Protein backbone atom coordinates (compact mmCIF):
# COMPACT_ATOMS: atom_id res chain seq x y z
CA UNK A 1 0.00 0.00 0.00
CA UNK A 2 1.38 3.38 -1.03
CA UNK A 3 0.53 6.93 0.03
CA UNK A 4 -0.73 8.42 -3.24
CA UNK A 5 0.00 11.95 -2.05
CA UNK A 6 3.74 11.23 -2.20
CA UNK A 7 3.70 10.17 -5.87
CA UNK A 8 4.85 12.75 -8.41
CA UNK A 9 2.45 11.32 -11.00
CA UNK A 10 -0.49 11.85 -8.63
CA UNK A 11 0.65 15.39 -7.73
CA UNK A 12 0.91 16.23 -11.44
CA UNK A 13 -2.52 14.70 -12.16
CA UNK A 14 -4.04 16.59 -9.24
CA UNK A 15 -2.62 19.88 -10.54
CA UNK A 16 -4.02 19.04 -13.98
CA UNK A 17 -7.46 18.58 -12.42
CA UNK A 18 -7.22 21.94 -10.68
CA UNK A 19 -6.22 23.56 -14.00
CA UNK A 20 -9.11 21.91 -15.86
CA UNK A 21 -11.59 23.18 -13.26
CA UNK A 22 -10.11 26.69 -13.49
CA UNK A 23 -10.10 26.77 -17.29
CA UNK A 24 -13.61 25.31 -17.58
CA UNK A 25 -15.02 28.00 -15.28
CA UNK A 26 -15.09 30.40 -18.24
CA UNK A 27 -17.18 28.07 -20.44
CA UNK A 28 -20.75 29.13 -21.18
CA UNK A 29 -23.69 27.86 -19.14
CA UNK A 30 -24.74 25.80 -22.17
CA UNK A 31 -21.60 23.71 -21.79
CA UNK A 32 -21.95 23.21 -18.03
CA UNK A 33 -23.60 19.82 -18.45
CA UNK A 34 -21.82 18.90 -21.65
CA UNK A 35 -18.16 19.28 -22.33
CA UNK A 36 -17.35 20.91 -18.96
CA UNK A 37 -18.80 17.93 -17.11
CA UNK A 38 -16.93 15.46 -19.32
CA UNK A 39 -13.60 17.26 -18.97
CA UNK A 40 -13.91 17.57 -15.22
CA UNK A 41 -14.95 13.94 -14.87
CA UNK A 42 -12.03 12.70 -17.01
CA UNK A 43 -9.48 14.80 -15.12
CA UNK A 44 -10.80 13.65 -11.74
CA UNK A 45 -10.70 10.06 -13.00
CA UNK A 46 -6.97 10.30 -13.71
CA UNK A 47 -5.95 11.29 -10.18
CA UNK A 48 -8.64 9.08 -8.61
CA UNK A 49 -7.45 5.94 -10.37
CA UNK A 50 -3.86 6.62 -9.34
CA UNK A 51 -5.05 7.02 -5.74
CA UNK A 52 -7.17 3.88 -5.93
CA UNK A 53 -4.27 1.88 -7.33
CA UNK A 54 -2.19 2.91 -4.34
CA UNK A 55 -4.69 1.19 -2.09
CA UNK A 56 -4.27 -2.12 -3.88
CA UNK A 57 -2.04 -4.88 -2.65
CA UNK A 58 0.12 -5.71 -5.66
CA UNK A 59 2.23 -3.93 -8.24
CA UNK A 60 0.16 -5.52 -11.02
CA UNK A 61 -3.05 -4.10 -9.56
CA UNK A 62 -1.41 -0.69 -9.25
CA UNK A 63 -0.28 -0.95 -12.87
CA UNK A 64 -3.85 -1.77 -13.95
CA UNK A 65 -5.18 1.40 -12.30
CA UNK A 66 -2.37 3.44 -13.87
CA UNK A 67 -3.51 2.04 -17.22
CA UNK A 68 -7.07 3.20 -16.51
CA UNK A 69 -5.70 6.63 -15.53
CA UNK A 70 -3.77 6.79 -18.81
CA UNK A 71 -6.99 5.99 -20.69
CA UNK A 72 -8.76 8.84 -18.93
CA UNK A 73 -5.84 11.11 -19.85
CA UNK A 74 -6.31 10.23 -23.53
CA UNK A 75 -10.02 10.96 -23.19
CA UNK A 76 -9.23 14.35 -21.65
CA UNK A 77 -6.70 15.11 -24.36
CA UNK A 78 -9.41 14.68 -27.00
CA UNK A 79 -11.85 16.84 -25.03
CA UNK A 80 -9.23 19.61 -24.82
CA UNK A 81 -8.75 19.39 -28.59
CA UNK A 82 -12.51 19.54 -29.13
CA UNK A 83 -12.90 22.55 -26.82
CA UNK A 84 -10.19 24.35 -28.78
CA UNK A 85 -11.65 23.46 -32.16
CA UNK A 86 -15.07 24.68 -31.04
CA UNK A 87 -13.54 27.95 -29.87
CA UNK A 88 -14.66 27.34 -26.29
CA UNK A 89 -11.12 27.22 -24.92
CA UNK A 90 -8.42 29.67 -26.01
CA UNK A 91 -5.29 28.50 -27.81
CA UNK A 92 -2.90 29.11 -24.91
CA UNK A 93 -5.08 27.21 -22.41
CA UNK A 94 -5.46 24.33 -24.89
CA UNK A 95 -1.71 24.09 -25.38
CA UNK A 96 -0.99 24.25 -21.64
CA UNK A 97 -3.60 21.63 -20.76
CA UNK A 98 -2.55 19.34 -23.57
CA UNK A 99 1.11 19.55 -22.55
CA UNK A 100 0.13 18.79 -18.97
CA UNK A 101 -2.08 15.81 -19.87
CA UNK A 102 0.65 14.33 -22.10
CA UNK A 103 3.10 14.68 -19.22
CA UNK A 104 0.75 12.80 -16.88
CA UNK A 105 0.19 10.04 -19.43
CA UNK A 106 3.95 9.60 -19.94
CA UNK A 107 4.55 9.50 -16.19
CA UNK A 108 1.80 6.90 -15.72
CA UNK A 109 3.22 4.80 -18.54
CA UNK A 110 6.74 4.94 -17.12
CA UNK A 111 5.49 4.01 -13.65
CA UNK A 112 3.48 1.10 -15.10
CA UNK A 113 6.58 -0.24 -16.82
CA UNK A 114 8.59 -0.07 -13.58
CA UNK A 115 5.85 -1.83 -11.62
CA UNK A 116 5.51 -4.62 -14.16
CA UNK A 117 9.23 -5.34 -14.16
CA UNK A 118 9.19 -5.59 -10.34
CA UNK A 119 6.40 -8.19 -10.36
C-alpha distance (Angstrom), angle and dihedral (degrees) to the residues before:
residue distance angle dihedral
X1 . . .
X2 3.80 . .
X3 3.79 132.6 .
X4 3.81 101.5 -116.9
X5 3.80 91.8 -157.9
X6 3.81 90.0 68.5
X7 3.82 94.5 55.7
X8 3.80 116.8 100.2
X9 3.81 90.6 -148.3
X10 3.81 90.8 56.3
X11 3.83 92.5 45.9
X12 3.81 89.7 51.3
X13 3.82 92.0 46.9
X14 3.80 90.9 48.2
X15 3.81 91.1 51.9
X16 3.81 88.9 49.0
X17 3.81 89.2 54.4
X18 3.79 91.3 50.8
X19 3.82 89.7 49.9
X20 3.81 92.4 49.0
X21 3.81 90.9 51.6
X22 3.82 90.8 48.5
X23 3.80 94.7 47.1
X24 3.81 93.7 44.5
X25 3.81 91.4 53.7
X26 3.81 89.1 80.6
X27 3.83 94.2 54.9
X28 3.80 117.0 110.6
X29 3.80 121.9 -95.9
X30 3.81 88.2 -109.3
X31 3.79 89.4 66.3
X32 3.82 95.4 46.2
X33 3.80 92.7 96.9
X34 3.78 96.1 30.6
X35 3.75 126.1 46.1
X36 3.83 95.1 -2.7
X37 3.79 90.9 57.0
X38 3.81 92.4 46.7
X39 3.81 93.8 48.2
X40 3.77 93.3 47.5
X41 3.79 92.1 46.5
X42 3.82 92.8 49.6
X43 3.80 93.1 48.0
X44 3.80 92.5 48.2
X45 3.80 89.0 48.1
X46 3.80 91.6 58.4
X47 3.81 96.0 56.6
X48 3.82 92.4 35.5
X49 3.79 93.8 55.5
X50 3.79 91.3 48.5
X51 3.82 88.9 51.4
X52 3.79 92.2 46.4
X53 3.79 91.7 49.9
X54 3.79 89.2 55.1
X55 3.78 89.0 60.9
X56 3.79 92.3 56.6
X57 3.75 123.6 97.8
X58 3.79 104.0 -127.9
X59 3.79 139.0 48.5
X60 3.81 89.9 -123.2
X61 3.81 91.4 56.1
X62 3.79 90.1 47.9
X63 3.81 89.3 50.2
X64 3.82 90.3 51.5
X65 3.81 91.4 55.1
X66 3.81 90.5 46.5
X67 3.80 87.0 54.4
X68 3.81 90.3 52.9
X69 3.82 89.1 48.5
X70 3.81 89.9 51.7
X71 3.81 89.3 51.8
X72 3.79 90.5 52.9
X73 3.81 88.6 49.1
X74 3.81 90.0 55.7
X75 3.80 89.5 49.0
X76 3.81 90.4 51.5
X77 3.79 91.5 47.3
X78 3.81 89.9 58.1
X79 3.81 91.9 46.7
X80 3.81 90.0 52.6
X81 3.81 89.5 51.1
X82 3.80 90.6 49.0
X83 3.80 92.8 48.7
X84 3.80 89.4 52.1
X85 3.79 94.2 46.5
X86 3.81 90.3 49.9
X87 3.80 90.2 50.7
X88 3.80 91.7 -119.5
X89 3.79 93.9 117.4
X90 3.80 122.6 42.4
X91 3.80 121.6 -117.0
X92 3.81 96.0 -109.0
X93 3.82 93.5 50.4
X94 3.82 90.6 47.1
X95 3.79 91.9 51.8
X96 3.81 93.2 46.5
X97 3.80 94.1 47.6
X98 3.78 93.1 44.8
X99 3.81 92.0 50.3
X100 3.79 89.6 49.1
X101 3.81 94.8 48.4
X102 3.82 91.6 48.5
X103 3.80 89.1 51.3
X104 3.82 91.1 52.7
X105 3.80 92.1 47.8
X106 3.82 91.7 50.7
X107 3.79 91.6 47.9
X108 3.81 91.5 49.6
X109 3.79 90.9 48.5
X110 3.79 92.7 49.7
X111 3.81 91.7 48.0
X112 3.83 90.6 48.9
X113 3.79 90.6 53.4
X114 3.81 91.7 50.8
X115 3.80 92.2 48.5
X116 3.79 93.5 49.1
X117 3.80 92.8 51.4
X118 3.83 90.2 51.7
X119 3.81 92.8 53.8
